[in-house]
Amino acid sequence: MTGAAHGEVQVENERMRVTRWTIEPGGTIPMHRHHHDYAVVPLMTGTMVAVEPDGTEIVVELEQGRSYAREAGAEHRMEHRGDGEPIVFVEVERLD
């Protein structure tokens, strides 16, 4: 994977953190563990791949405006294997 990925924290306080993520084609968000429950709000429609520590791959189909939520403890790397537009989503973490 050669593309870039970056996150911009837009809101952070004692209760929540809101981060806008952009993954360019070929980009990866490195392996990480979610320490808090979180929701993802896709800002576009597209596909990314979650790769778990054991190598299991899960195809994640994003639909603009259709949110999903996960519990704390998820561990994965996120990849944009396409060659079109960037993957863009907002992640909202519940910190309390």
Short mmCIF file of the C-alpha atoms (twelve columns), coordinates in Angstrom:
data_MODEL
# 
_entry.id   MODEL 
# 
loop_
_atom_site.group_PDB 
_atom_site.id 
_atom_site.type_symbol 
_atom_site.label_atom_id 
_atom_site.label_alt_id 
_atom_site.label_comp_id 
_atom_site.label_asym_id 
_atom_site.label_seq_id 
_atom_site.Cartn_x 
_atom_site.Cartn_y 
_atom_site.Cartn_z 
_atom_site.pdbx_PDB_model_num 
ATOM 1  C CA . MET A 1  0.000   0.000   0.000  1 
ATOM 2  C CA . THR A 2  1.527   3.275   -1.071 1 
ATOM 3  C CA . GLY A 3  -1.268  5.845   -0.672 1 
ATOM 4  C CA . ALA A 4  -1.660  8.155   2.263  1 
ATOM 5  C CA . ALA A 5  -4.200  8.077   5.076  1 
ATOM 6  C CA . HIS A 6  -4.742  10.799  7.620  1 
ATOM 7  C CA . GLY A 7  -7.118  11.731  10.391 1 
ATOM 8  C CA . GLU A 8  -8.171  15.185  11.517 1 
ATOM 9  C CA . VAL A 9  -9.570  15.414  15.049 1 
ATOM 10 C CA . GLN A 10 -12.442 17.895  14.809 1 
ATOM 11 C CA . VAL A 11 -13.888 17.645  18.338 1 
ATOM 12 C CA . GLU A 12 -12.383 16.216  21.508 1 
ATOM 13 C CA . ASN A 13 -13.568 16.573  25.079 1 
ATOM 14 C CA . GLU A 14 -13.989 14.350  28.134 1 
ATOM 15 C CA . ARG A 15 -16.961 12.512  26.547 1 
ATOM 16 C CA . MET A 16 -16.222 12.155  22.842 1 
ATOM 17 C CA . ARG A 17 -13.715 12.424  20.017 1 
ATOM 18 C CA . VAL A 18 -14.764 13.098  16.418 1 
ATOM 19 C CA . THR A 19 -12.197 12.396  13.708 1 
ATOM 20 C CA . ARG A 20 -12.554 12.850  9.956  1 
ATOM 21 C CA . TRP A 21 -10.526 10.162  8.159  1 
ATOM 22 C CA . THR A 22 -9.355  10.235  4.540  1 
ATOM 23 C CA . ILE A 23 -7.752  7.186   2.929  1 
ATOM 24 C CA . GLU A 24 -6.311  7.814   -0.520 1 
ATOM 25 C CA . PRO A 25 -6.374  4.996   -3.108 1 
ATOM 26 C CA . GLY A 26 -3.751  2.456   -2.044 1 
ATOM 27 C CA . GLY A 27 -3.688  3.962   1.459  1 
ATOM 28 C CA . THR A 28 -3.808  2.268   4.834  1 
ATOM 29 C CA . ILE A 29 -4.692  3.219   8.386  1 
ATOM 30 C CA . PRO A 30 -2.133  1.088   10.292 1 
ATOM 31 C CA . MET A 31 -3.098  -1.684  12.699 1 
ATOM 32 C CA . HIS A 32 -4.857  -0.227  15.742 1 
ATOM 33 C CA . ARG A 33 -7.183  -1.219  18.572 1 
ATOM 34 C CA . HIS A 34 -10.338 0.700   19.421 1 
ATOM 35 C CA . HIS A 35 -10.369 1.358   23.159 1 
ATOM 36 C CA . HIS A 36 -13.844 2.930   23.060 1 
ATOM 37 C CA . ASP A 37 -17.199 2.207   21.452 1 
ATOM 38 C CA . TYR A 38 -17.415 4.081   18.161 1 
ATOM 39 C CA . ALA A 39 -19.624 4.921   15.207 1 
ATOM 40 C CA . VAL A 40 -18.581 5.491   11.591 1 
ATOM 41 C CA . VAL A 41 -20.420 7.933   9.310  1 
ATOM 42 C CA . PRO A 42 -19.363 7.468   5.653  1 
ATOM 43 C CA . LEU A 43 -19.205 10.698  3.649  1 
ATOM 44 C CA . MET A 44 -19.119 8.768   0.374  1 
ATOM 45 C CA . THR A 45 -20.027 5.374   -1.053 1 
ATOM 46 C CA . GLY A 46 -17.188 2.923   -1.564 1 
ATOM 47 C CA . THR A 47 -15.343 -0.152  -0.339 1 
ATOM 48 C CA . MET A 48 -12.529 -0.606  2.146  1 
ATOM 49 C CA . VAL A 49 -10.998 -3.729  3.664  1 
ATOM 50 C CA . ALA A 50 -10.469 -4.383  7.383  1 
ATOM 51 C CA . VAL A 51 -7.523  -6.716  8.014  1 
ATOM 52 C CA . GLU A 52 -7.507  -8.315  11.464 1 
ATOM 53 C CA . PRO A 53 -4.317  -9.311  13.346 1 
ATOM 54 C CA . ASP A 54 -4.671  -12.960 12.200 1 
ATOM 55 C CA . GLY A 55 -4.900  -11.854 8.547  1 
ATOM 56 C CA . THR A 56 -8.665  -12.288 8.235  1 
ATOM 57 C CA . GLU A 57 -10.045 -9.784  5.735  1 
ATOM 58 C CA . ILE A 58 -13.490 -8.214  5.977  1 
ATOM 59 C CA . VAL A 59 -14.841 -6.209  3.050  1 
ATOM 60 C CA . VAL A 60 -16.607 -3.103  4.346  1 
ATOM 61 C CA . GLU A 61 -19.165 -1.639  1.964  1 
ATOM 62 C CA . LEU A 62 -19.739 2.022   2.805  1 
ATOM 63 C CA . GLU A 63 -22.870 3.897   1.801  1 
ATOM 64 C CA . GLN A 64 -22.852 7.667   2.074  1 
ATOM 65 C CA . GLY A 65 -24.750 8.729   5.208  1 
ATOM 66 C CA . ARG A 66 -25.449 5.139   6.393  1 
ATOM 67 C CA . SER A 67 -23.708 4.861   9.766  1 
ATOM 68 C CA . TYR A 68 -22.610 1.771   11.643 1 
ATOM 69 C CA . ALA A 69 -21.322 1.223   15.181 1 
ATOM 70 C CA . ARG A 70 -18.845 -1.156  16.826 1 
ATOM 71 C CA . GLU A 71 -17.942 -1.960  20.412 1 
ATOM 72 C CA . ALA A 72 -14.561 -1.280  21.971 1 
ATOM 73 C CA . GLY A 73 -11.899 -3.922  21.389 1 
ATOM 74 C CA . ALA A 74 -11.934 -4.100  17.587 1 
ATOM 75 C CA . GLU A 75 -8.410  -4.408  16.211 1 
ATOM 76 C CA . HIS A 76 -7.628  -4.006  12.528 1 
ATOM 77 C CA . ARG A 77 -5.844  -2.194  9.733  1 
ATOM 78 C CA . MET A 78 -8.037  -0.375  7.193  1 
ATOM 79 C CA . GLU A 79 -7.082  -0.445  3.510  1 
ATOM 80 C CA . HIS A 80 -8.382  1.356   0.422  1 
ATOM 81 C CA . ARG A 81 -7.531  -1.037  -2.391 1 
ATOM 82 C CA . GLY A 82 -9.397  0.839   -5.088 1 
ATOM 83 C CA . ASP A 83 -7.996  3.338   -7.562 1 
ATOM 84 C CA . GLY A 84 -10.846 5.849   -7.624 1 
ATOM 85 C CA . GLU A 85 -11.787 8.523   -5.139 1 
ATOM 86 C CA . PRO A 86 -10.527 8.653   -1.554 1 
ATOM 87 C CA . ILE A 87 -12.477 6.907   1.203  1 
ATOM 88 C CA . VAL A 88 -13.742 9.583   3.614  1 
ATOM 89 C CA . PHE A 89 -15.615 8.980   6.859  1 
ATOM 90 C CA . VAL A 90 -16.201 10.492  10.278 1 
ATOM 91 C CA . GLU A 91 -15.481 8.361   13.341 1 
ATOM 92 C CA . VAL A 92 -17.224 9.265   16.610 1 
ATOM 93 C CA . GLU A 93 -15.755 7.672   19.745 1 
ATOM 94 C CA . ARG A 94 -17.590 7.604   23.081 1 
ATOM 95 C CA . LEU A 95 -14.875 8.295   25.657 1 
ATOM 96 C CA . ASP A 96 -16.879 7.973   28.882 1 
# 
